[in-house]
Amino acid sequence: MFKQAVYWRGVQLYKNPYKSAKFILWCLKENIFSQMGKFKIYEDLSNNFKKDIKPNGVDEFWRKIEEYLYV
């Protein structure tokens, strides 16, 4: 799991808050989140997905949200 975490952009939490908290603490203990911070793109990803992962991705996301809301 640790080696795969560099390919993750997020984790899915449980609906149960207690289970989610335990999982988050486990991820912290196992350094899963720090591995996720070293995100790598799979070489075989489609070009469309690669466009979603870029240095200004957050700015692009909020720009699209703003366009959607104010159209």
C-alpha positions as protocol buffer text, in pm:
chain_id: "A"
residue {
  index: 1
  type: MET
  ca { x: 0 y: 0 z: 0 }
}
residue {
  index: 2
  type: PHE
  ca { x: 284 y: 239 z: 86 }
}
residue {
  index: 3
  type: LYS
  ca { x: 446 y: 205 z: -258 }
}
residue {
  index: 4
  type: GLN
  ca { x: 114 y: 254 z: -438 }
}
residue {
  index: 5
  type: ALA
  ca { x: 29 y: 572 z: -245 }
}
residue {
  index: 6
  type: VAL
  ca { x: 244 y: 785 z: -479 }
}
residue {
  index: 7
  type: TYR
  ca { x: -22 y: 723 z: -746 }
}
residue {
  index: 8
  type: TRP
  ca { x: -317 y: 834 z: -531 }
}
residue {
  index: 9
  type: ARG
  ca { x: -473 y: 1179 z: -529 }
}
residue {
  index: 10
  type: GLY
  ca { x: -701 y: 1105 z: -234 }
}
residue {
  index: 11
  type: VAL
  ca { x: -843 y: 837 z: -7 }
}
residue {
  index: 12
  type: GLN
  ca { x: -1203 y: 738 z: 46 }
}
residue {
  index: 13
  type: LEU
  ca { x: -1319 y: 761 z: 405 }
}
residue {
  index: 14
  type: TYR
  ca { x: -1580 y: 554 z: 582 }
}
residue {
  index: 15
  type: LYS
  ca { x: -1926 y: 694 z: 647 }
}
residue {
  index: 16
  type: ASN
  ca { x: -1871 y: 609 z: 1013 }
}
residue {
  index: 17
  type: PRO
  ca { x: -1671 y: 898 z: 1168 }
}
residue {
  index: 18
  type: TYR
  ca { x: -1499 y: 668 z: 1421 }
}
residue {
  index: 19
  type: LYS
  ca { x: -1375 y: 433 z: 1146 }
}
residue {
  index: 20
  type: SER
  ca { x: -1267 y: 734 z: 937 }
}
residue {
  index: 21
  type: ALA
  ca { x: -1070 y: 881 z: 1227 }
}
residue {
  index: 22
  type: LYS
  ca { x: -898 y: 546 z: 1291 }
}
residue {
  index: 23
  type: PHE
  ca { x: -812 y: 517 z: 922 }
}
residue {
  index: 24
  type: ILE
  ca { x: -672 y: 872 z: 909 }
}
residue {
  index: 25
  type: LEU
  ca { x: -456 y: 803 z: 1214 }
}
residue {
  index: 26
  type: TRP
  ca { x: -336 y: 478 z: 1056 }
}
residue {
  index: 27
  type: CYS
  ca { x: -247 y: 664 z: 733 }
}
residue {
  index: 28
  type: LEU
  ca { x: -51 y: 919 z: 935 }
}
residue {
  index: 29
  type: LYS
  ca { x: 132 y: 646 z: 1128 }
}
residue {
  index: 30
  type: GLU
  ca { x: 217 y: 455 z: 808 }
}
residue {
  index: 31
  type: ASN
  ca { x: 324 y: 775 z: 624 }
}
residue {
  index: 32
  type: ILE
  ca { x: 63 y: 718 z: 354 }
}
residue {
  index: 33
  type: PHE
  ca { x: -16 y: 1090 z: 328 }
}
residue {
  index: 34
  type: SER
  ca { x: 350 y: 1184 z: 291 }
}
residue {
  index: 35
  type: GLN
  ca { x: 380 y: 929 z: 9 }
}
residue {
  index: 36
  type: MET
  ca { x: 72 y: 1080 z: -158 }
}
residue {
  index: 37
  type: GLY
  ca { x: 257 y: 1413 z: -153 }
}
residue {
  index: 38
  type: LYS
  ca { x: 509 y: 1258 z: -394 }
}
residue {
  index: 39
  type: PHE
  ca { x: 235 y: 1204 z: -655 }
}
residue {
  index: 40
  type: LYS
  ca { x: 340 y: 1046 z: -985 }
}
residue {
  index: 41
  type: ILE
  ca { x: 141 y: 1009 z: -1303 }
}
residue {
  index: 42
  type: TYR
  ca { x: 103 y: 660 z: -1447 }
}
residue {
  index: 43
  type: GLU
  ca { x: 276 y: 654 z: -1785 }
}
residue {
  index: 44
  type: ASP
  ca { x: -21 y: 481 z: -1950 }
}
residue {
  index: 45
  type: LEU
  ca { x: -282 y: 741 z: -1852 }
}
residue {
  index: 46
  type: SER
  ca { x: -482 y: 897 z: -2130 }
}
residue {
  index: 47
  type: ASN
  ca { x: -385 y: 1249 z: -2234 }
}
residue {
  index: 48
  type: ASN
  ca { x: -718 y: 1382 z: -2103 }
}
residue {
  index: 49
  type: PHE
  ca { x: -636 y: 1274 z: -1750 }
}
residue {
  index: 50
  type: LYS
  ca { x: -282 y: 1414 z: -1768 }
}
residue {
  index: 51
  type: LYS
  ca { x: -430 y: 1756 z: -1846 }
}
residue {
  index: 52
  type: ASP
  ca { x: -611 y: 1746 z: -1510 }
}
residue {
  index: 53
  type: ILE
  ca { x: -285 y: 1716 z: -1320 }
}
residue {
  index: 54
  type: LYS
  ca { x: -76 y: 2027 z: -1369 }
}
residue {
  index: 55
  type: PRO
  ca { x: 83 y: 2295 z: -1151 }
}
residue {
  index: 56
  type: ASN
  ca { x: -210 y: 2536 z: -1185 }
}
residue {
  index: 57
  type: GLY
  ca { x: -478 y: 2267 z: -1145 }
}
residue {
  index: 58
  type: VAL
  ca { x: -640 y: 2431 z: -842 }
}
residue {
  index: 59
  type: ASP
  ca { x: -666 y: 2768 z: -1018 }
}
residue {
  index: 60
  type: GLU
  ca { x: -814 y: 2599 z: -1324 }
}
residue {
  index: 61
  type: PHE
  ca { x: -1068 y: 2411 z: -1111 }
}
residue {
  index: 62
  type: TRP
  ca { x: -1193 y: 2727 z: -939 }
}
residue {
  index: 63
  type: ARG
  ca { x: -1201 y: 2918 z: -1267 }
}
residue {
  index: 64
  type: LYS
  ca { x: -1433 y: 2652 z: -1411 }
}
residue {
  index: 65
  type: ILE
  ca { x: -1650 y: 2659 z: -1098 }
}
residue {
  index: 66
  type: GLU
  ca { x: -1676 y: 3037 z: -1123 }
}
residue {
  index: 67
  type: GLU
  ca { x: -1774 y: 3014 z: -1491 }
}
residue {
  index: 68
  type: TYR
  ca { x: -2041 y: 2758 z: -1405 }
}
residue {
  index: 69
  type: LEU
  ca { x: -2187 y: 2965 z: -1123 }
}
residue {
  index: 70
  type: TYR
  ca { x: -2191 y: 3299 z: -1304 }
}
residue {
  index: 71
  type: VAL
  ca { x: -2313 y: 3195 z: -1648 }
}
